[in-house]
């Protein structure tokens, strides 16, 4: 059996180049200490498969020391992980994206860090190595996950301050913080994280507007209590529980429904670049996802759109081959498809800027996404 140290070195080489501090932390904090004996591994973009340390030790070790997420909870704990079927609600994130976020965070020894989402405890342990356990405060909303994380951390020899509660509220008694490290997707940045951070503090988070693409977000807090930053990369994480989207619905039997047609191919929106996704999501506040769903009439691509703040406002756009127009099924009075296409063609008119030209400002009055500079905010139904 290959040793954990050798596996760690192989993983570090796979992730190279790595900041030497992050590489050293990974050497000192073996990932396998934070992975349960039975879990689900999402390998190479395939559907998650069961890994069992007792039944298939080699498969378990290979998965743990791969650059892939390990799912540790389904349906908020309501479904046994061994079934392999359900909504993924907690995981140990892929080492590569963990390293990227830690590099964006850029913590120094003695830096006081607030972590939102303890999960398995692996990233909290990495932070302990980087800044010292006395400087790490980690919050987990799920008491069962929090209890196991505390056990994992203790057995690995790390003792950060662990709190069970709503991470959106932060922890004012442990502030002010120099860094805020968020390990769950967020559509909106709680201002509590900014208000509990000192000027010059850095916040990194997976920004997940859920309009197709999700992003890395890095903010810097200013002395005025406002934070500015940009989107340096892409990142897809499970959403913070309080900010989850509504589930998709079927286009039949709904009240206040409207059936329309459009000449715009729904795949124009569904396959748009990440920059368009960011702009459309910011201007409309809507969420979207698409999938191939063949039915009795043959080939079908379906794009779902929803207002996450209004469960009675959603729409479905269907693409079928050899059509001049496409069906739009809309529920509610808000013209969702019109808003989305208007936002898309505004983005086209700006020269199709990529996501790295956009940024965000967060203040007491909410958040705004902007193009190129904070003085150029995107207008529209921006999520608060």
SELUMFI-125999 format. One line per 8 residues: their letters; for each residue y negated, z negated, x negated of N, C-alpha, C. Coordinates in steps of 0.2 Angstrom, whole numbers. Each point is the difference from the previous one (the first is absolute). Last residue first. Example, Ala and Ser with C-alpha at 12.3 -4.5 7.8 and 13.67 -1.06 7.14 Angstrom:
% SELUMFI-125999
sa	11,-35,-64,-6,-1,-4,-5,-3,4 | 28,0,-2,-6,0,4,-6,0,-4;
//
This chain:
% SELUMFI-125999
xxxxxxxx	-208,19,151,-3,-6,-2,5,-5,-3 | 0,28,3,3,-6,2,-4,-6,-3 | -11,24,7,3,-3,-6,3,-7,2 | -9,22,12,3,-6,3,4,-4,-6 | -21,15,-7,6,2,5,2,-7,2 | -12,9,-25,-1,-2,7,5,2,5 | -2,-5,-28,2,4,5,-1,-3,7 | -16,-4,-22,6,-3,4,2,6,5;
xxxxxxxx	-16,-2,-22,3,5,4,6,-2,4 | -11,-14,-16,-6,2,4,2,6,4 | 15,-9,-17,0,-4,6,-6,2,5 | 12,18,-15,-4,-5,-1,-1,-5,6 | 17,19,-2,-4,0,-6,-4,-6,-2 | 8,1,25,2,6,-5,-5,0,-6 | 10,-22,17,-5,5,-1,2,6,-5 | 7,-22,19,3,5,-5,-6,5,-1;
xxxxxxxx	-1,-27,9,-2,7,1,3,4,-6 | 2,-26,14,1,4,-6,-2,7,2 | -9,-25,9,6,4,0,0,4,-6 | -17,-17,4,0,4,6,6,5,0 | -4,-15,-19,1,-4,6,0,4,6 | 8,15,-20,-5,-6,0,1,-4,7 | 9,22,-17,2,-5,4,-5,-6,0 | 5,28,-7,-4,-6,-1,2,-5,6;
xxxxxxxx	11,24,-14,0,-5,6,-5,-6,-2 | 7,28,-7,0,-7,-2,-1,-4,6 | 6,28,-10,-2,-5,5,0,-7,-2 | 8,19,-13,-8,1,1,-2,-5,6 | 23,3,-6,-3,-4,-5,-8,1,0 | 16,12,15,-1,-7,2,-4,-4,-6 | -5,26,3,6,-4,0,-2,-7,1 | -14,21,11,1,-5,-6,6,-4,0;
xxxxxxxx	-10,22,12,7,-3,0,1,-5,-6 | -21,11,8,3,3,-6,7,-3,-1 | -15,-4,19,-2,-4,-6,3,3,-6 | 6,8,22,-7,2,-2,-3,-3,-6 | 22,-6,8,0,6,-3,-7,3,-2 | 2,-21,12,2,0,-7,1,7,-4 | -6,-1,23,-5,-2,-4,2,-1,-7 | 16,6,15,-4,6,-2,-7,-2,-3;
xxxxxxxx	16,-17,7,3,4,-5,-5,6,-2 | -6,-14,18,-1,-4,-7,3,5,-5 | 2,8,22,-7,0,-3,-1,-3,-6 | 21,-1,10,-1,6,-3,-8,1,-2 | 7,-21,10,4,2,-7,-2,6,-2 | -9,-6,21,-3,-4,-6,4,2,-6 | 9,10,19,-7,3,-2,-3,-4,-5 | 20,-8,8,1,6,-4,-6,3,-2;
xxxxxxxx	-2,-19,14,3,-2,-7,1,7,-4 | -15,-9,21,3,6,-2,2,0,-7 | -1,-20,20,-2,2,-6,3,7,-3 | 6,-12,21,-6,4,0,-3,2,-6 | 27,-5,6,-6,-4,-1,-6,5,0 | 23,9,-8,-1,-5,5,-6,-4,-1 | 12,26,-5,-5,-5,-2,0,-5,6 | 13,23,-12,1,-5,5,-4,-6,-1;
xxxxxxxx	1,28,-7,-3,-7,-2,1,-4,6 | 11,25,-10,-1,-5,5,-3,-6,-3 | -4,26,-9,4,-6,-1,-1,-5,6 | -3,29,-5,-3,-7,1,5,-5,0 | 7,21,-5,-7,2,-1,-4,-7,1 | 27,3,-8,-5,-2,5,-7,2,-2 | 22,1,-13,-2,6,4,-4,-2,6 | 13,-21,-9,-1,6,-3,-2,6,5;
xxxxxxxx	-7,-26,3,6,4,0,-2,7,-3 | -11,-27,2,0,7,-3,7,3,1 | -16,-22,12,6,4,-2,-1,7,-3 | -13,-26,4,-1,7,-1,7,3,-2 | -10,-24,13,5,3,-4,-2,8,0 | -13,-26,4,1,7,1,6,2,-4 | -15,-24,10,4,3,-5,1,8,3 | -10,-25,9,-3,6,-3,4,3,-5;
xxxxxxxx	4,-22,11,0,5,5,-3,7,-2 | 1,-20,-14,7,2,2,0,5,5 | -19,-7,-18,1,1,8,6,3,1 | -7,-5,-22,-4,-6,4,1,1,7 | 9,16,-16,3,-6,-1,-3,-6,4 | 2,26,5,-6,-4,-1,3,-7,-1 | 13,24,-4,-1,-5,4,-6,-4,-2 | 18,24,-3,-7,-3,-1,-1,-6,4;
xxxxxxxx	21,18,-9,-2,-5,4,-7,-3,-2 | 16,24,-2,-5,-4,-3,-3,-5,5 | 23,18,-3,-5,-4,4,-4,-5,-4 | 17,24,0,-4,-5,-5,-5,-3,5 | 24,16,4,-6,-4,3,-3,-4,-6 | 21,20,9,-4,-3,-6,-7,-3,3 | 17,4,20,0,2,-7,-4,-4,-5 | 5,-4,24,-4,6,-1,0,3,-7;
xxxxxxxx	9,-22,6,4,5,3,-3,7,0 | -8,-15,-20,3,-2,7,3,6,3 | -10,-10,-26,3,5,4,3,-3,7 | -17,-9,-18,4,-3,5,2,6,4 | -14,-7,-24,4,5,3,4,-3,5 | -23,-12,-7,7,1,-1,2,6,3 | -24,-17,-6,3,6,3,8,0,-2 | -24,-17,3,6,1,-4,3,6,4;
xxxxxxxx	-24,-16,0,3,6,1,7,0,-4 | -25,-15,9,6,0,-4,4,6,2 | -28,-7,2,7,2,3,5,0,-5 | -25,-2,-3,4,-7,1,7,1,3 | -19,17,-7,3,-1,7,3,-7,2 | -10,7,-22,-4,3,5,2,-2,7 | 14,-5,-19,-6,-4,0,-5,2,6 | 20,12,-3,1,-7,2,-6,-4,0;
xxxxxxxx	-1,22,-8,1,0,8,1,-7,2 | -3,3,-23,-6,2,3,1,-1,8 | 19,-2,-14,-5,-6,-1,-6,1,4 | 16,18,-1,2,-6,4,-4,-6,0 | -5,19,-13,-2,1,7,3,-6,4 | 5,0,-23,-8,0,1,-2,0,8 | 23,4,-7,-2,-7,0,-7,-1,1 | 10,24,8,0,-4,-6,-3,-7,1;
xxxxxxxx	12,14,20,-6,0,-3,0,-4,-7 | 17,5,19,1,2,-7,-6,0,-4 | -1,-6,23,6,-4,-2,1,2,-8 | -16,12,12,-2,-7,-1,5,-4,-3 | 5,22,5,-6,0,-4,-3,-7,-2 | 18,4,16,2,-1,-7,-6,1,-5 | -2,4,24,0,-7,-2,2,-1,-7 | -13,22,8,7,-2,-1,0,-8,-2;
xxxxxxxx	-18,12,16,1,-2,-7,7,-3,-1 | -9,8,21,2,6,-4,1,-2,-8 | 4,-14,25,-5,1,-6,3,6,-4 | 2,-14,26,2,4,-5,-5,1,-5 | 7,-20,19,-4,5,-2,3,5,-4 | 3,-22,18,4,5,-3,-5,5,-2 | -1,-28,6,-3,7,0,4,5,-4 | 1,-27,14,2,5,-5,-3,7,1;
xxxxxxxx	1,-24,11,-6,3,-3,2,5,-6 | 21,-14,4,-6,0,4,-6,3,-3 | 27,6,-6,-6,-5,-1,-6,1,5 | 23,12,-2,-1,-5,4,-6,-5,-2 | 7,16,-19,2,1,7,-1,-7,3 | 0,6,-25,-5,4,4,3,1,7 | 6,-21,-18,2,7,2,-4,3,5 | -5,-18,-21,2,0,7,2,7,2;
xxxxxxxx	-4,-18,-24,0,7,4,3,0,7 | -10,-23,-12,5,4,0,-1,7,3 | -20,-15,-10,4,0,6,6,5,-2 | -11,-12,-21,-1,5,5,4,-1,6 | -8,-20,-17,5,5,1,-2,4,5 | -10,-20,-11,-4,6,1,5,6,1 | 6,-24,-3,-6,0,5,-3,7,1 | 17,-4,-16,3,0,6,-6,0,6;
xxxxxxxx	-1,13,-24,-1,-7,2,2,0,8 | 11,21,-11,-6,-3,2,0,-8,1 | 14,15,-18,1,-2,6,-7,-4,2 | -2,20,-18,3,-7,1,1,-2,7 | -7,21,-19,2,-1,7,4,-7,0 | -19,16,-16,5,-6,0,2,-1,8 | -17,16,-20,4,0,7,5,-6,-1 | -24,2,-14,6,3,1,3,-1,7;
xxxxxxxx	-22,-7,-8,2,3,-6,7,3,1 | -22,-7,15,7,1,1,3,3,-6 | -23,-16,2,3,6,1,7,0,1 | -23,-18,3,5,3,-4,3,6,2 | -18,-24,5,1,7,-1,6,2,-4 | -11,-23,15,4,3,-5,0,8,0 | -17,-23,6,3,6,2,4,3,-5 | -13,-20,-2,5,-1,5,3,6,3;
xxxxxxxx	-18,-3,-18,-2,0,7,5,-1,5 | 5,3,-24,-4,-7,2,-2,0,7 | 21,16,-4,-7,-1,-3,-3,-7,2 | 27,11,-3,-5,-4,4,-7,0,-3 | 20,19,0,-3,-4,-5,-5,-4,5 | 24,15,4,-7,-2,2,-2,-5,-5 | 21,20,5,-3,-5,-5,-7,-1,2 | 24,12,12,-7,-2,0,-2,-5,-5;
xxxxxxxx	20,20,7,-2,-6,-4,-7,-1,1 | 14,12,19,-3,1,-6,-1,-7,-4 | 13,18,21,-2,-7,-2,-3,0,-7 | 5,20,21,0,-2,-7,-2,-7,0 | 3,9,23,4,3,-5,1,-3,-7 | -14,-12,14,-1,7,3,3,5,-6 | -1,-25,0,5,3,3,-2,6,4 | -11,-16,-16,-3,2,7,5,3,5;
xxxxxxxx	0,-15,-23,5,4,4,-3,1,7 | -4,-9,-27,-4,2,6,4,4,4 | 7,-18,-19,2,6,3,-4,1,6 | -11,-14,-21,5,-1,6,2,7,2 | -16,-17,-18,4,6,1,4,-1,6 | -24,-11,-12,5,0,5,4,6,0 | -17,-15,-17,3,6,2,5,-1,5 | -24,-13,-9,7,0,1,2,6,2;
xxxxxxxx	-23,-6,-4,4,4,-6,7,0,1 | -14,-19,12,-2,6,-2,3,3,-6 | 15,-16,15,-6,-1,-3,-3,7,-2 | 15,-7,22,1,3,-7,-7,-1,-3 | 5,-5,23,4,-5,-4,0,2,-8 | -9,15,18,-4,-6,-1,3,-6,-4 | 12,20,4,-6,2,-4,-4,-7,-1 | 19,-1,13,2,2,-7,-6,1,-4;
xxxxxxxx	-3,-2,24,2,-7,-4,2,1,-7 | -4,18,15,-6,-2,-4,2,-6,-3 | 19,18,6,-3,-6,3,-6,-2,-5 | 8,25,3,0,-5,-5,-3,-6,3 | 15,20,12,-7,-2,-1,1,-6,-5 | 19,12,4,-5,5,3,-7,-2,-1 | 23,-6,-15,-5,-3,5,-4,6,2 | 25,-8,-13,-5,5,2,-5,-3,5;
xxxxxxxx	12,-15,-19,2,3,6,-6,5,2 | -1,-14,-19,7,3,-1,2,3,7 | -23,-8,-15,3,0,6,6,4,0 | -18,-15,-16,6,5,0,3,0,6 | -24,-9,-12,4,0,6,5,6,0 | -17,-15,-19,4,6,2,3,-2,7 | -14,-16,-9,-2,6,-5,3,6,2 | -7,-22,16,6,3,-3,-4,6,-5;
xxxxxxxx	-8,-26,10,-1,7,0,5,4,-4 | 11,-16,14,-5,5,-3,-5,-4,-4 | 17,-10,13,2,2,-6,-4,5,-4 | -3,-8,23,0,-6,-4,2,1,-7 | -1,18,17,-7,-2,-3,1,-6,-4 | 16,19,8,1,-7,-2,-6,-3,-3 | 8,23,18,-1,-2,-7,2,-8,-1 | 1,15,20,-5,-6,-1,-1,-2,-7;
xxxxxxxx	16,17,6,-6,2,2,-6,-5,-1 | 24,-4,-2,-3,1,-6,-7,3,1 | 15,-18,14,-3,7,1,-4,2,-6 | 20,-18,-4,-6,1,5,-2,7,0 | 13,-18,-17,2,3,6,-5,1,5 | 0,-3,-28,-3,-2,6,4,4,5 | 1,-8,-28,2,4,6,-2,-3,6 | -5,-1,-28,-2,-3,6,2,5,6;
xxxxxxxx	14,1,-23,-7,2,2,-1,-5,7 | 18,0,-20,-2,-4,5,-7,1,2 | 24,10,-14,-7,1,2,-2,-5,6 | 23,5,-11,-4,-4,-4,-8,0,1 | 21,9,12,-2,5,-6,-5,-4,-5 | 8,-10,20,6,1,-4,-2,4,-6 | -17,-4,16,2,-6,-3,6,1,-5 | -7,18,14,-5,-2,-6,2,-6,-4;
xxxxxxxx	13,6,19,1,5,-5,-5,-2,-6 | -1,-13,19,6,-1,-3,1,5,-6 | -18,3,14,-1,-6,-3,6,-2,-5 | 1,19,15,-4,1,-6,-1,-6,-4 | 11,-3,20,4,4,-5,-4,1,-6 | -11,-9,18,4,-5,-2,5,3,-6 | -15,15,12,-4,-5,-5,5,-5,-3 | 8,15,17,-1,3,-6,-3,-4,-5;
xxxxxxxx	2,-9,21,7,1,-3,-1,3,-7 | -19,-3,13,2,-6,-3,7,1,-3 | -20,18,3,6,-2,3,3,-6,-3 | -21,9,-7,-1,-2,7,7,-2,3 | -11,-2,-25,5,3,3,0,-2,7 | -15,-2,-25,0,-1,7,5,4,4 | -8,-10,-26,3,5,3,1,-2,7 | -14,-6,-24,1,-2,7,3,6,4;
xxxxxxxx	-5,-7,-28,3,4,5,1,-3,7 | -6,-10,-22,-6,4,2,2,5,6 | 15,-15,-13,-5,-4,3,-6,4,4 | 18,10,-14,2,-2,7,-6,-4,4 | -5,19,-19,2,-7,0,1,-2,7 | -4,22,-8,-6,-4,1,1,-7,-1 | 17,17,-2,-6,4,-2,-6,-5,0 | 22,-7,8,0,2,-7,-6,3,-3;
xxxxxxxx	1,-4,23,0,-7,-3,1,2,-8 | 1,18,14,-7,-2,0,0,-7,-4 | 21,9,5,-3,4,-5,-7,-2,-1 | 11,-10,17,3,-2,-7,-3,4,-5 | -5,6,22,-3,-7,-1,2,-2,-7 | 10,19,8,-7,2,-3,-3,-7,-1 | 22,-2,9,0,3,-7,-7,1,-2 | 7,-10,21,-3,-4,-5,0,3,-7;
xxxxxxxx	7,9,23,5,-3,-3,-2,-5,-6 | -18,4,17,6,4,0,5,-4,-3 | -25,-4,3,4,-2,-5,7,4,0 | -25,3,10,6,3,1,5,-2,-6 | -24,0,-5,1,0,7,7,3,1 | -14,-14,-21,5,5,2,1,0,7 | -20,-8,-19,3,-1,7,5,6,1 | -10,-12,-24,2,6,4,3,-3,7;
xxxxxxxx	-15,-5,-25,2,-4,6,2,6,6 | 0,0,-29,-3,3,6,3,-4,7 | 7,-4,-23,-5,-5,3,-3,3,6 | 10,18,-17,2,-7,0,-6,-5,3 | -1,25,9,0,-3,-6,2,-7,0 | 2,24,16,-1,-7,-1,1,-2,-7 | -1,22,14,-2,-1,-7,-2,-8,-1 | 6,17,20,-3,-7,0,-3,-2,-6;
xxxxxxxx	11,21,0,-6,0,4,-3,-7,0 | 21,1,-8,-4,3,-5,-7,1,3 | 17,-8,14,-2,-5,-5,-5,3,-5 | 9,15,16,-5,-5,3,-2,-5,-5 | 17,15,-8,-7,3,1,-5,-4,3 | 22,-8,-2,-3,0,-6,-7,4,0 | 14,-1,19,-2,-7,-1,-4,0,-7 | 10,20,7,-6,-1,3,-3,-7,-1;
xxxxxxxx	21,5,-10,-6,5,-3,-6,-1,4 | 20,-12,6,-3,-3,-6,-6,5,-2 | 7,-3,26,3,4,-6,-4,-2,-6 | 2,-18,19,-3,6,-1,3,4,-6 | 11,-18,17,-3,0,-7,-2,7,-2 | 0,-9,26,4,3,-5,-3,-3,-7 | -1,0,30,-1,-3,-6,4,3,-6 | 0,8,23,-6,-4,0,-1,-4,-6;
xxxxxxxx	14,23,12,-1,-4,-6,-6,-4,1 | 16,8,20,-7,2,-3,0,-5,-6 | 24,8,8,-5,-3,3,-7,1,-4 | 27,0,-7,-3,4,5,-6,-4,3 | 18,-7,-16,-3,6,-3,-4,4,5 | 14,-21,0,1,5,5,-3,7,-2 | -2,-21,-12,6,3,-1,2,5,5 | -19,-15,1,-1,6,-5,6,4,-1;
xxxxxxxx	-6,-13,23,3,-1,-6,0,6,-5 | -19,-6,19,6,4,-1,3,-2,-7 | -20,-10,8,5,0,6,6,3,-1 | -19,-2,-16,6,-5,0,4,0,6 | -19,15,-3,-2,-7,0,5,-5,0 | 6,23,-1,-2,-2,7,-3,-7,0 | 13,4,-22,-1,5,5,-3,-3,7 | 1,-4,-29,0,-3,6,-1,6,5;
xxxxxxxx	2,3,-24,3,-7,1,0,-3,7 | -2,24,-17,-2,-2,6,4,-7,2 | -8,14,-23,5,-3,3,-2,-4,6 | -10,22,-15,-1,-6,3,7,-2,3 | -3,14,-23,1,1,7,-1,-7,3 | 4,9,-24,-7,0,2,0,2,8 | 21,-14,-13,-3,7,1,-7,-1,2 | 16,-18,-3,-4,2,-6,-1,8,0;
xxxxxxxx	12,-10,18,-6,-5,-1,-4,2,-6 | 19,13,6,-6,1,5,-5,-5,-2 | 20,-1,-13,-4,7,-1,-6,0,5 | 14,-18,2,-4,-1,-6,-4,7,-1 | 15,-1,18,-5,-4,2,-5,-1,-7 | 20,13,-1,-5,3,4,-6,-4,2 | 18,-9,-13,-3,5,-3,-6,4,4 | 14,-17,10,-4,-3,-4,-4,6,-4;
xxxxxxxx	13,-2,23,-1,6,-5,-6,-3,-5 | 9,-15,16,5,5,1,-1,6,-5 | -14,-20,-1,7,-2,-1,5,6,1 | -24,3,2,2,-2,-7,7,-2,-1 | -12,18,17,3,-6,1,3,-3,-7 | -17,19,15,2,-2,-7,3,-7,1 | -6,22,17,1,-7,-1,3,-1,-7 | -18,20,8,7,-2,0,1,-7,-2;
xxxxxxxx	-21,18,10,2,-6,-4,8,-1,1 | -11,24,0,1,-5,5,2,-6,-4 | -11,16,-16,5,1,5,0,-6,5 | -14,3,-20,-3,3,6,5,1,6 | 5,-10,-22,-2,7,-1,-2,3,7 | 10,-22,3,1,3,-6,-2,7,1 | -1,-25,11,-3,7,2,0,4,-6 | 15,-23,8,-4,4,-5,-2,7,2;
xxxxxxxx	7,-26,11,0,7,1,-4,3,-6 | 16,-24,1,-7,3,1,1,7,2 | 13,-24,-9,1,5,4,-7,3,3 | 1,-17,-16,7,3,-2,1,6,5 | -26,-7,-6,6,-3,3,6,4,-1 | -22,-1,-16,4,4,5,6,-3,3 | -15,-8,-19,-4,-1,7,3,5,5 | 8,-2,-23,-1,-7,2,-3,-1,7;
xxxxxxxx	2,21,-12,6,-2,3,0,-7,3 | -17,10,-14,-1,1,7,6,-2,4 | -11,-11,-23,6,4,2,0,2,8 | -19,-8,-18,2,-2,7,5,5,2 | -8,1,-22,0,-7,1,2,-2,7 | -4,23,-6,6,-3,-5,1,-7,2 | -18,10,11,6,3,2,6,-3,-4 | -22,-4,-8,2,-4,6,6,2,3;
xxxxxxxx	-7,12,-18,2,-6,-2,2,-5,6 | -10,21,5,7,1,-3,3,-6,-2 | -23,0,7,5,1,5,7,1,-2 | -16,-1,-16,0,-7,3,5,1,6 | -5,19,-13,4,-4,-3,1,-7,3 | -5,23,13,-4,-5,-3,5,-5,-3 | 10,24,4,-2,-7,3,-4,-4,-4 | 10,28,3,-3,-6,-4,-2,-5,4;
xxxxxxxx	21,4,5,-5,1,-5,-5,6,2 | 20,-8,12,-7,-1,3,-5,1,-5 | 23,1,-7,-1,4,6,-7,0,3 | 6,-15,-17,0,6,-3,-1,6,6 | 4,-22,7,-7,0,-3,-1,7,-3 | 21,-5,8,-5,1,6,-7,1,-3 | 18,-5,-15,0,7,2,-5,1,6 | 1,-22,-8,-3,5,-5,1,7,2;
xxxxxxxx	10,-16,14,-7,-1,0,-3,5,-5 | 23,-2,-1,-2,4,6,-8,0,1 | 10,-13,-17,0,7,-2,-2,5,6 | 1,-24,3,-5,2,-4,0,7,-2 | 17,-9,14,-6,1,3,-6,2,-4 | 25,7,-7,-4,-6,1,-7,2,3 | 24,13,3,-6,1,-4,-4,-7,2 | 27,2,1,-6,0,4,-6,0,-4;
//
